[in-house]
């Protein structure tokens, strides 16, 4: 673990499985608008670039303004239902924290939701920062967002690693000048992650933890 002093973690599909709740919220929103409910595959393809992007992909730009308040109200009431840590997440975070590494959540999930979820799952003490959508004007993979988290943590790109599950994560790391180690527990498969430029790709966090050791 000595290679990396700072590790940035994506949330959905990397540390947590929240897709049941996300699909339920999109289903509620779309049925309220008279649209058929999305499949889990459609939800997986839609998410990753922020809430507005996901909703627009599912309902269309013309319905986005109507859909957002429906989704947000339902999400606020139900977001803690069905959320769980992915296998190996707690052990990995505990090991890294004990080793003295600086850890942070770096996500396109709403920052306020991300902090509530980390509190609920009792992983907040592992992190020096939990930063997400609406905490800044930017989202992954914008270089401004990557530069913001590095500055906030006083981190050097030379000793930073991003752990994520999507091409957004890979591109964000590349924009920051550091590697991304990806897992296939989220929205993208191994071929897609390799093609995007991930330095390493793992089936899950258990395998990634072994590689860090």
N, C-alpha and C positions, 0 to 999 in steps of 0.2 A: 504494500500500500504506500510505500515511500515515494513512488513516482509522482503522486498527486497530492498537493496540499489542500486543494479546493475541489469539491465535487458538487455540481449542479444537477438536480434531479427534476425531470418532468414529473407530473402527477398522474393524470389519467393514462392507464395502459402501461405505466412504468412502475410506480409505487402502489397504485390502488386500482381496483376494479370497480368502476362506478357506472359501467355501461347499462346495467339494468335500470338504474335511476334515470340516466340520461335518455334512454329509449322511452321510458314511461313519461317523462316530461314532454318529449317531442310528440308522442302519441296523443297526450292530452291536448297539446296545442293544436295539432293538425286536425284532430276530430272536432275541436271547437270551431275550426274554420271550415268544416265540411269536407276535409280532405281525408283520404285513406291513411291509416297509421303506417309509419315507416317500419321496414324490417330492420333487424339488427345490422345486417350488412349495409343497408343504406345509411344508418347512423354512423357506423364505423367510417364509411367513406366521407361523411359530411364533417366530422369533428376534427379538431386539431388546430384550426386557424382562428379560433375565437368564437364566441357564441353567435354574434351577428352573422358571421360567415356560414356557420353550421345551419342556422335557421334559414338563411337565404337559399342555401343549396337544397333544402328540403321543401320549402314552401314557395320559393320564387321571390324575386325582388319586390314585386308589386304587393305581396302580402306581408313583407317583413315588418313594417310599422305596426300592423295589427297583431302580428304574432308575438313580438317581443314582450309586451306587458303580460300576455297570457302565460307565456313560458316562465317569465321571472317570478310571477306570483306563485305559480305551482311549484317551481323549483325551490323557492325560499321555504315553502311549507314541507317539502318532502326530501330535500337533498341528502339528509343523513340516513334515509332508508336504504338498505341494501349495499351501502358502501363498505368495502373491506380491503385490507392490505393484500397485495399479491404475495404468493409464497416467497419466502426469503427476504422480504423487504425489511422487516423489523430487525432481523439478525444482521443484515448488511449495514443498516444505519447505526445500530449499536456498536458494531465492530469499528466502523469508520470514526464514529464520535469518540470512542475510547482511545483510538490511535492518535487523536489530536487533530484530525482533519477538520477543515471548515466545510460545513454542509449547508446547502440552501435549496429550497424549492423554487424552480424557475419554470413557470407554466403560463399557458394561454388561457387557463381556467380563471374565472373571476377571482381576483385576489381575496376578497372578503369571504367567498365560499371556500377557497383553498385553506384559509386559516381556520375556519370553523371545522372543516373536515379533519385537518391535522390535529386540532384539539380533541375532536371526537375519537380519533384513532390513537390518541396519546403518543404522537410522534413529534409534536411541536418542540419538546426540549432538545431534540437532536439538531435543530436547525438554527443557524445564525440569522437567517432571513427566509421569509416566505413571500415571494413576489409573483403577482399574476396580472391578469387583464384589469385595466382601469386603475392600477397603481401608478402607471405612467401613461404617456401618450402612445406607447409602442407595444408591439406584440412580436413574438418569434415569427420569422427569422430576422427581423430588422436589426441591423448592427447597433442601432442606438439602444435597443433593449439589452442586448448582450453587453455593451459597454457600461450600461447603467448597473447591472448586477455585479460586474467585475469591480467597478469603482466602489459600490456599496460595501463589498466584502474586502476591499483592499487586496484583491487577488491578482496574481500574475497569470497571463495566458499560458506561460511556459509550464506551469504546474497545476493547470485546471483541466478537469474532465467533465463533460456533460453526459449524463446517462438519460436516454430517452427512447421513444418507441416509434418516432415518426420522421419523415423527411424534413419537417419544420425544425426538429431538434438538430438533425445533421447539418442543415444549412446555418442555423444559428451558431453552432459551434464553429463551423468553418469561417463565418463572418467574424468571430471573435479570435480566431487564430489558435484554437485548441481542438483536441479530438472529441469525437462523440463515440461512445460505446453504446450500442443499441440492443434492445431486447424485442423479441417478436410476440410479446404478450399484449400488444395494443392494436394499432390501426394499420401497420405496414408489415409485410413479410420480409424474409431475409434477402431475397433478390432485390426488392425495392430499396431496402436500407443500404445494401452494398452498392447498388447503382448510384445512390445519392451521395456516397462517399463516407459512410460510417467506417471508422477505423477497425472496429470489431463488432460482430453481431452474435448475440447469444439467445438461446431458447428462452431463458428466464433469468431472474436475479440470482438464483442459486448458482447457476453456471458463471455468471458475471462475478459473483463474490469469490468463487474459486480462482478465477483468473487474476483478480486483484491480489489475492493472497500469494 
